[in-house]
Amino acid sequence: MEENTYIYADEDTIRRVEEKMPPEEEMQDIAEFFKVFGDATRLKILYVLLCSEMCVYDIAAVLGMSQSAISHQLRVLKQMDLVKNRREGKTIFYALADAHIVTILSQGQDHIEE
């Protein structure tokens, strides 16, 4: 007959890990942030903007999609602070929000290409 084996948790390790874990609300925000990258159309828009600042019309032309579809996805990207915009007359130009987005895209591509 086999003896029962009990495994005891390493309390020090558990405490160190718990101290480094973000609060639950922040974890939810991070999960929402990464969900945005789970859509191929949004990724395509981000890669387009990685190359150049553009208006909705030009993004739609590059991706072969409707302006309304692009506008919808840009709204999502803007809400998550992944893109920013500026107005020039009646035209609104979109660009990546900051260098962090460039890094995320670059690291994702590097990881896939390994």
N, C-alpha and C positions, 0 to 999 in steps of 0.2 A: 504494500500500500504506500502511495506517495504522500509525503508530508506537505502540508499547506505552506506555501511560500508567501511571506508577507513582504511587500515592497514599501518602504517608508520614503516619503517625500523629503528631499533635501530643502529644508526650510530656508536656508541662506540663499540658495539659488532661486527659489520661488519668490522670496522677498525682493531680490535684485531685479528679477524680470518684471514683477508687478510695479516696481518703482519706475521702470522705463516705459511701460505701456501707456499710450495716450488715453485720456479719459474717453468714456463710451461715446459721448456726443462728437468728439473729434474723430473717433474711428468711423462713425457714420458719415461724417463730412468727407473723409478720405475715400471711403467706399463710393460715395456719390461722384467724387472727382474722377476716380478711375473708371466708373461706368461710362462717362462721356467718351473715353477712348475706346469703348467697346463697339462703336458704330463706324463702319467703314466710310460712310459719307462724311462724317465729321472728321475722321482722320485724313481723308483726301483734302478737305478744306484746309486743315492745319498744314498739310504738306505744301499746298498751293501757297499759303501765306508765309511759309518758311522761305519760299523763293522770292516773293514780292508782295508788297501791299497791293490790294486790289479792291475794286468795287464789286457789288453783287453781280452785275451784268457780266463782268469779265470772269469771275469765278464760275458762273453758270456756263459760260462759253467753254472754258478750259475743261470742265468736268462733263459737259454735254448733258446738263440737267436744267430744270426750270428755275427761273429766278425765285419763285415762291418756295421751292424745296430748299434752295440755298439759304434764303432769308430765314426760314424756319430753323435750320441747323445753326446758322450764325447766332440767332437769338439764344439758343441753348449754350453755345460756346461762350457768348458774352456773359450770360448769367453765371457761368462757372469761372469767370475772369480769365478765360484762356485766350480771348481776342479782345482787342480794343478797336475803337473807330474814331474817325475824324471826318468832319464835314468840310467839303470844298465846294462852295456854291450849293447846288442841289444834289451833288453826288456825295455819298458816304463811302469812305475808304476803310477797309479792314486790314488789321495787321495782328501778328501774334502779340499777346499782352506783355511778355517779357522773356528774358533769356532762359528762365526755368522751363518754358514750354519747348524751346529748342533743345535743351538738354534731355527732357523726357522723350521727345521724338527720336533723338539721336541714340539714346541708350536703348530704347525699345528696338530700334532697327539693328543696332550692334548685337543685341541679345539674340535676335532671330537669325542673323547672318552667321553666328558662331557655329 
